[in-house]
Amino acid sequence: MGNVVNSAETLLEAPQVVIEFAGQYRDSGLPGADMSVEATLAAIVREITMPDTDLKQFGNTAFIGHRGKGNNKNIMVGRALNVDTASNFYKNGLEYIEYLREAGIEYYRTDFYNKQYLSLMKRWHKLLTGRGDELDVVSLSDGGYRAFLVLKQREAN
């Protein structure tokens, strides 16, 4: 996408991450990038203000999640709004995965369109499968990707 803000040097507040992401999205060439910055920002704000939306920040990455209800309360669908460096995004993602595990999430799904994330997914896959978790990525017909994460819940000590 556009410029990154290294969270090791400058940690942004969550609203600033969202604003930076919205500002850069227009130049991304990704689906919906033809919207104005204002429309993109309004769509993100509308999403994060929906009831039961989980918004968590690690580094300069804001993670938006929508948790299932009832029998599906251990399932979440979400996405990341990243304006951090690639190496920090890798670390931020690992922290978010542990946050999901601690929150009782066992199944997580996210769609993404940035091909550069595939190398991060490979790194996460190697680490996570070594821990007993599962991470699979499939190609979508619209050119995007869908990642499925199955988290093994840790036994209490």
N, C-alpha and C positions, 0 to 999 in steps of 0.2 A: 504494500500500500504506500503510504507517504512517509513522512518523517516519523521517527521513533523517538520516544523519550525514555532514556535509560533510567529505570527505577533505582538503580544503585547510586545514581547521581541526583535525580529529582523525582521524588515520589509525588504523583498527582493525587488529588482527591477524586473519589469516584465520579462526581459530576463532570470534572475536567476530562477524565478519561473518555466519558461518553461524548462530550463536545468535540474532543480531538478526533475520536473515531468517526463521528458524523462528518466532520470537516474533510477527512481524508477519503471517505467512502466514495464520494462522487468521482474521484479520479482512479478508482480501483478497477473499473471494467467488469465488476461483478454484477450479478442480478440485482436490479433496483438502483443501480448507480446512476441512472438517468434522472433520479429524483433530486430536487434541490437539497442543499444542506439543511435548510429549515424543515423540509418534509421528512428527511431522514431522521433528524433529531426528534421531531414530533412523534414519529413512529416508534422510536426507541423509548421515549418517555411514556408513551401510551402502553408499551409492553411492560416496562418495569413498574408501572403503577397499577397493573392488573392485580386483583386479589390473589393472594398466596404465591406471588412471584418472589423468588429468592434471588437477591443481588448480593454478590460477594466479590470483594476485590483482593487480589494478591498482586503485588507489584503494580505495574501500570496496565493491568488486565482486569477488566470487569467481567464477571461471569454471571449470566442471567440464566436462571433455571425455573422450570415449571414442574412441580412435583405432582405425582398422581394422588388420587384420593382412595380411601377404603382399601380394598385388596391390592391396589396399585400404589400404595404410599411409599413403597421402596423403589419406585421408578421415577426418573427425572429426564426431561428433555430440555436441552439448553444450548447455549452458545457463548462464545467468548468475544468480547470487544477488546482487541489487543492493540495497544500503541507502544508496547515495550519492545526491547531487543529480542531477537530470536532465542538467545541463551537464557534470558530472563523469562520469556514466555514458557520455555521448557520447564524451568523451575516453578513458575507460577502455576502451571498446569498440574505438576506433581502435588503442590500444596492444595490445590483445589480438589484433586482426586482424594486426598486424605480427608479433607473437609467433608466430601460426599460420603466417604466410608463412615466417618464419625457420626454423620447425620442419619445413618441407616439406609443410605441409598445403595442398592445392589445392582441396578441396571440404569445406565445412562446412555443417552443417544444425542448426538449432535451432527448437524449438517454443516459443511463448509465448502468454500469454493476456491480458496487460495491454495494452489498446488504446492506452494512452499511448505505448507503444513504437513505434507506427506512425510517429509524427512523427520519431523518431530514425532509424528505418529509412530514411525518405525523405531525411534529411540524409546518412546514410551512403551511400545509393545514389548521390546526386549526386556526392559526393566520390570514391567508389570507381570508378564508371563512367568518370569523368574520368581515372583512373589506368590504365584498361584491365581492371579487375576487373568482376565481375558480382554483383549482389545482387537477388534477386527474393523477393517475399513473396506467399504464397497464403493464402486463408482455408480453414480446416478445417471439417468438418461439425459439430464439437462447439463451435464458437464461437471457437476459438483460431486461431492463425496459424502458418505454417511459413515460415522464412526459409532460402533457399539462397544460399550465398556461393561464388563461384568466384574463386579468387585466382590472378592471373597471377604466376608466379615471376619474380623480378628476376634479371637477368643479372649474373653476377659481374664485378667490375671487374678 
